Amino acid sequence: MNDTNSGSDVRMAGLSRYIFTAPAWPRSLGIIILLGLLIDAASFRAGWVHPFFGTLAFTLPAVLATLLTRPLIRSRGKMITWNRSALLAAAGTVFAIIITVLPVVIGYDDLLPLSFAIAMGFVFAIRLLVMAAIADYRLSRVFLPALPQSALGIIFASIPFGPGYLVLGVVLHLVFGFGCLLFVWFVERPLNKAFHISAFNFINTFIEHMTDGSKSMEDFFKEIGEEVSVPQATFAFRREGKKDILFTVPNVHPGPMGEIGGSMLTRSIHDAFDEEVLTAHGCSTHDFNLVSESEAEKIISAMRQSLDGARYAPFAGRSYRTGSGSVEVLCQPLGDALLMVSTRWPQKTEDLDFAIGMTVMAEAHCHFAHCAFVDAHNCMAEVASPVHLGSAVGNEYLAAAGKGITGAAGRAVHPFRAGAGRVVLPFTREQGIGDIGVQALVVECAGQKTAYILFDGNNTVEALRPAVFEAVRGLVDECEVMTSDSHSVNTISGKNPVGLRVPPETLAPYAAEAVKAAVDDLAEAKVAAATGWCQDVLVFGSNRISELASTVNAMLIFIPPLSLAVLLVAFLLSVLAYVVIG
């Protein structure tokens, strides 16, 4: 996640304000009734226009709105719960009381009719915007569900204020309704102009995904997406009498979140093959997120085709480490290919740009037929920037990889054994653990056992890697901890690394169990490597995430002053209408 990518994650997380657990409807109704009684008491004591003004103008409209809102929303194919309906009515009551009572508190009792009419217009506007956000972005579809509380308030208030008050109420509803239309038009314009998408519709689909698991958000990603072709390196281990093993490194990004886009890529690949499949994280940023889960079929298809007719070799080299600056790479020749796993631990490790992976693979092809370059993605401090080609850290990756390639060329090879183990962990995605759990590939060559430990999750806390190293001590001679970078564990926030919600000391024994299972599974093996080209894969697109984030950022800057301006104009028009009608 780069500055802009992480920024988009933060803004995506900001939409979580629309996801809340509304209190039970009796509690909201209780608040509405209590507030009405308090206004009744004040009205009776101050000798206002009606002794039961609170019940008449606030409580009854709010209760009836609670009952009417849900059926009106459902009749248009959307649904709002009774709890949310009651909460929205209670919130409207609170706003209405504050606006209505304010001029009375400062000594302008004669402005009560105007302040109440303005309050009802404001309640109508708020209900309209909230329902457009959480139910249906088309204002024409939420006009009627937004209307009951304020319209009934005006109707009931006409009892003490007189029939002519209805005209003022209608005019102010039109004023605030027009203000809503203006506000929505200004908010929608930047995204609509740049990406041809609706901001409110995006919020709708985000909430549908969070509450109902809907994947309609993918339609937005398809609108902004572009096709790319990326290489995918795969190692296939064939063993006599035992289950085969696949270790693959796709260069697309398993995001953006939940079960949408490419977030389920790890499980999709794993479930598509009879072999045990470990899907490591290649070089890709959020620009290379798949726009829909169906795009994973192109990855799987390319992987299958690349392995057709692959040549198996019965030899491998011992693993070894090399490094440059903050970057360390674990290298191991396997047949005619080279496996490289990079890390910056204990420095924070984030996504590597696609260009870095392509550069390393191109250099490796001078000595090897195939090369898989893995971003271990195994140390998160904060949501950080990705590493780009030409940056100081990017140069460290290239230098470390160059040393690894040179050191592996011509290295002695030997017969080897391979084994795999997998442990499904008793933890949830919310706890940072994806569906696959933890896997281990162990390669034994010339008396050395090397373990490649893969957690299905999005990065790890700093303490997990040393905890796992300690747990597998004595089982293997060398190892590296990786994560798949699966964003299935990210729903509200972009930060949910393995070990954040489940302590590393709890997780390490499970990793050791997977390694032990892999050691017990060791058998003489042959390995084939293949590089498949995943053609015409639809991804978010180069720099599209940063463009989207920049547009949203600009919107967030001008929304507060825009809201204030719209409210000020609506208030002035309300006063003007009151003077003219009065």
N, C-alpha and C positions, 0 to 999 in steps of 0.2 A: 504494500500500500504506500503510494507516494504521498507528497504533500497534498496534492489534489485528490488522489484516490482516498487517502485517509480522511480528507475533508468531506468527501462525499459520503463516507461511512458515517461520519459524525452527523451529517445532515440527515442521512437515512435514519440514524438512531434518533434524531430529533423528532421524527414522525411518531416516535413511541408515545409522545404526549397525547396522541389520539387513542392509544390503547390503554385502557384503564379498567379497573374493576369497580363498576358503579355500586354504590350501597344498595341494599334491598329497598324496593319501592316503598314499603311502609315507613321506612326511616325518612325518605325524602318527603313523602306526603305529610308526615308528622311535623317536619320543619315548616312546610308550607302553611299548615293549619296554625302552628304556633305563631308564626310571623303575622298571619292575618289577625289573630286574637290580640297581639301586641298593638297593631295598628288600630284595631277596634277600641282598645283601651285609651290610646292616645287621642283618637278621634272623639270619643265620648267626653274625655276630660277637656279637650281644647274647644269643643263645640264646633267641629268641622261640619261640612255640608251634610254628612250622614253618619249616625252613630255606629253603623256597622260597615263603614267604608272599607276596612281591611278585608272582611269576609267577602263583601260584594265585589270589590275591584281587584283584589289580589288572590284570595284563596279559591273562590269558585272558578275563575278562569284557568288557574293553574291545575286544579284537580281535573277539570273537563279536558284540558289540553293533554294531560297525562293519559287519559282514556282514549282520546281521539288520534293522537299522533301515530301510534304504532299501526292501527288499522289503515290509516291513510298512506303510510310508508309502504306497508305490505301490499296494498292494492296496486303499487307501482313496481312490484318485483323486488323491492328491497325490504329489509326488516330492521327495526330498532327494538331492543328489548324493553320490557316494562320497566326494568331498573333504570335504564338510560333515559327513557321517556320521562320518568318521574324526576330524575336528577336534572334533566334539562329544564323542566318546568320549575323546579326549586331554584335553580340558578337564575332563571328569568325573573322569578319573584324577588330574589335578593337585589338584582340590578334595578328592577322597577321601583322597589321601596327606596333605595338609595337616591335615585334620580328624583322621585316624587317628593320625598321629604326634605331634600336639600334646601330648596328655597324657603320652606316653612321654618326650618331651623335657623336660618339667618334673618328671619323676620318678615318675609314676603308671602304671607298667607294667601293673598289674593292671586298669586301665581300658581296656586295648586292645580287648577284645571289645565294650564299649559304644561306644567312639569309632568303631570300624569300622562298627558297625551304624548309628550316627548318620550317618556319612559316606555309607553306601549310601542311607539315606533322603533325605539332602540331594541326592545325585546324581540320584535318581529325581525329586525335586521340580524341580530345575534343568532336567533333560531334558524334563519335562512342560511347563514354562513356555516353554522355548525352542521346542519343536515347536508349541505352541499359537500362538506368535507367527509362526513362519516357514513353517509347513506347513498346519495346520488349527486354527482357533480353538476347535473343539468338543473338549473334554478327553476325551470318550468315544472320539473317533476317534484320539487320540494316546496313549491309555493304554498299549496294547500296545507300540508303537514306543519309548516312553519306558522301558519296564520291563527289557529284557534286561541292561543293564550292572549295575544294582543287584541285580536278582534273582539273576543268575548269581554275583555277588560273594558274596551271602549263602549261596548253595548251596555254593560252593567253600570258603567260610570255615567251613562246618559240619564240614568234614573235621578240622581241628585243634580247633575249639571244641566239637564234639559235635552230635548231631542236634537237641537241644533248642534250639540256636541259631537254627534255622529259625523257631521260634515268635516269638522276639524280632525277627527280621528282618521277618516278616510284620506284626507289630504296628507297628513303626516305619515301614514303608512306608505303612500305613494312617494313621498320625499325620501324616507329611509330605504324603501325598496329600490328607488333609483340610485341611491348612494351605494347599495350593495352591488347592483349591476355595474356601476362605475368601478368599484373596488375590484370586483372579480375580473373585469376586462383588463385593468392595469396589471393585476397579478398574473393573469394567463398570457398576456401578450409576449413577454420575453421568451418563455419556453415554447409557445406556439410558433413564434417567428423563427426561432433557432432550430427547433427539433420537431415541430408540428405535433406536439403533445400538450395535453391539458394538465396543468398543475393540480387542480382539484380532482381530476380523474385519476391521476397518479396516487394521490392520497387515498382515494376510494379503494383502489386496487391493493395498495399497501395494507390497509386495514383488513380487507377481505382475505389477504394472504395470512395475516397474523391471527385472525379470528376463525377463519374457515378453511385455511390451507389452499385457497384459490391460487392458481398460477397465471391469472390474467395479467400480472405485471410483465410477463414475458412478451406480451404484445408491444409494450413500450420499448423493450430492449430490441425487438426486431425492427422497430421503426428507426432506431439510431444505429443499428448494427452494420457491419461490413464483413465481407468474406475474406478469409485468409487461408493460406496453406502452410502448415507447420510440420516439422519432422517429429517423429516419435520413436525413440530407441527402446528396444525390448530385448531382454535376455530370457531365453527359454531353456530350462534345465530338464533334461530327460533322464529318468532313472529306471532301471530295470525292476519291475515288480512294485514300484511305488508311484504315488501321485506325482505328476509333473508340476513344476513351479515356473511361474512367470514373474519377472521383475521388469516393470515398464515405467517409462518416464515421459509422460505427455508434456508438451510445451504450450498448454493452454491453462487458464487459471480456474480453479474449482470454486467459483463464487457466482453471485455476490453474497447470498444469504439464504438461510432456511433450506427449502426444497426447490427454489427457483433457479433458473439459469443452469450453470454448471456445478452447483453446490453439491449435487449428489454424484458427481463424476466417479469418485472412488468406488462407491457401492455399485454403480452401473457397470463399471469395468469388471469388478470382482464377480458379480453375479452372472456376467455374460460368458464366463469360461468355466470349464470343468476343473482346470488346474487351480492351484492356490495362487492368487494374483496379488502382488504387492505393487501398489501404484504410488510412486514417489512424486515429489514436487519438482517440476522442471523449471526452466527460466521463463517466467511470464508474470505480468502484472495484471491489475484489474482491467486494463484495456483488452485483455484476452479472455475475459469471462465469456463463457458460452451464453448465448441469448436465451436458450431454452434447453430443457433436459433432453429433448429429442436430438439435439446436435451431438450428443455423446455417441449416438449410433455411428456417426462418421468416424469418430476416433476408434471405436471398437472394430469397425469394418476395415479401416486402414491397418490396424494392428493384426487382424487375422490374415489379411492379404500379404503383409510383410513376412509373416512366419511360414507361409506356404513355400515349400521347397528349400527352407533354410538348412544350411549345412552344420551339422553338429561336430564339435571337436572335444576330445576327452582330456583336455589339459587346461590349466590355469596357472597364474602366477601368485606368489604371496602378496598380501596387501602391505601397503606402507603409507606413511604420511609425509606430506611436504607442505610448505607454506610460504607466505610472503606477507609481511606486515601483520594485519589482524586476521588474515584469511588462512585457514588450514584445510587441506584436501586429503581425504582418504582415497587412495587409488588401488585398483586391483585389475590386472589383465585377466580376461575371461575369454578363452578361445581366441578369435581374431579381433576382439573388441576390448574396449577399456571402460570400466565403471569408475566414475569419480563422484565423490560425495563431499560437498563443500560446506564449511561452517565458519562463523566468526565468533562462536562462543568463546569467552563470556560477553563479547560485544553483541549488541542487539543485531539480530539477523532478520532481514525482511526480503521481500520479493526481489529477484534479479531480473533485469530487463531482458527481453527476448534476444536482443542483439548480442548480449554477453554469451548466452548459450550457443548461439550460432557461430560466434567467433571461436569459442573453445572447440566446438565440434569440428569446425573447418580445419583448425590447426592439428587436431588429433588425427584427422583423416590422412595426414602425411605418413603416419606410422601404423594406423589401425583402420580396419574396414568400417568399424562402427564405434561410436562413442556415446555414452549416456552421462550427462552432466547433471547432477542432482543438487538442488538447493535444500540442504538439510532442514532449514526453517525451524531452528531449534533453540532460539533464545529471544524472547520478547521482553522489552522493558516497557516501552510505550508504543502506540501505533505510530510507525515511523515511515520514512521515505524509502522507496525502492532504490536499488543500485543501478545506475545507468552507465553505459559504455562511455569511457573517457573521463569519468569521475575518479577521484583519488582511490576510493574503495574499489571501483570497477577495475582500475589498473592492478590493484592487489589481487583480485580474483584472476585476472588474465595471467599475471606473473606466477601465481601459485599453480594454476592449471598448466602453464607452460613447463614448469619444473616437473610436474607430475607426468606429463606426456613424455618428456625427454627421459625421465627416469624409468618409465615403463617400457620404452622401446628396447627391444632386444633382451628383456629380462628373462631369466630362466623360467621355464614352465614345467609343470608336473601333472600327473594324474590327480584328480581331486574328488572330493565328496561334497554333496550339498543336501541340506535339509531345511524344512520350513515348519514353523509353528504359529499358531494363532490362538489368542485368548480374547473372547468377547467379554468386555468389562461390565461390571454391574453398575454403570453410571450412565447418565443421560447426556443428550446433546447440550442441554442447559448447563451441565457441569463440565463441558468442554470436550466430551468424548463422542466421536462419531460412531456410526453403526458397525464399522469393521472391528473396532477395538484396538488391539495391539498385535502386530505381526513381527516375525523374525525370520530372516534368511541367514543361515549359517553356511559358510563355505570353508571347508577344511582342505588345505593345500600344503604339502611338505611339512606336516606336523603343526601347522598354524591354523587356528580356528578364528575366523572373522565373522562377527555378527552384525547384520544390518537390521536395526530395530526401528520399526515404523509405527508410530501412533497415528490413528485416524483422528486428526484434529487440526486446529489452526494455530501453529507455533506452540512453544512451551515456555514456562517460566524458567529463569536461569538455573534454579536449583534442581530441576528434574534430571538433566544430563548427568551431573556427577552422582546423583542418587542411583541412577540406573547403572552407571559404570561400576559403582561399588556392589550393586546387587548381583551383577553377572560376573564379578571377579571370581576366577577359578573355573568358570564354565567355558569361557573363550579367552583368546589371547588379545584380540583387538575388536573394537566395535565402534559404531556410531549410532546416535539417536536421531531420528528424522520424524517429521510430521508430513502428512499428505496435504496440509493446508486446506483441508475440507472446510468450506464455509457453511456446511449444514449446522455447525455449532454456533453460528452467528445469526441471531434473529433481530435483537434490538441493538446490540453493540458490536463494533468491529473488534473488540478486545475480549477474547474468551479463551486464552491459551490453556493447553493441557497443564495441569498442576496449579491453576489459579483457584479453582473451587474444590478440587480434591488434592490433598497434600501430596507432594512428590514421594514422601516416604510410604504413602499408601499405594501409589501407582508403581513404584519400582519393583516390588515383588511380582506383579503381574507381568512386567517386561521380562523378568528373570524366568518366570514360568514359560513364557513364549519361547525364550532362548533355549531353555532346557528341552522343551518339546521339539525344537528344531535340531538340537544336538542328538536327541534320541532318534530323530527321523533321518539322520545322515545315511547316505548311501552313495555308492559310486555313481558318478554322473557324467553326462556330456552336455555341453552348452552350445547353443546357437544364438547369435545376435542378429538383429534385423533392424533396419531403419525404414519405417513406413512414412509416407507423406499423407497427412490428413488434408484432403483437398476440399476447398470451398466451405470451410467451417465458418459459420456465422458467429462472430464475436462482437463485443461492445464496440470495438473499433479504436484505432490509434487516436489517442488524445480526446476521445469522446467523453470519457469520464471527467477529465479535467475541464473540458468545455461545459459540461453539464453542471459540475460543481461551481464553476465560475459564474454561470448564469444564476444558479440558485443563490450564491453569495450576494450577487448584485440585488436580487429580489429581496433578500432579507434586510439589506441596508435601507431600501426605500419604502418597505412596507410600513414601518412605524410612522414616519411623517405622512405617508399617504393616508393611513388610517385616521390620523389626527385631522388632516385637511378635510377628508370626507365627513367626519363627525362635525367639524366646525361649520362647514357649509350646510349640513343637514340641520344643525341647531339654529343657524341664522334664518334659514328658510322656514323653520318651524315657528320662530318668533314672528316673522313676517306674515305667515299664514294666520297666526292667532290674532294679530292686529287687524288684518283685512277681514277675517270672518267675524271676529268679535265686534 
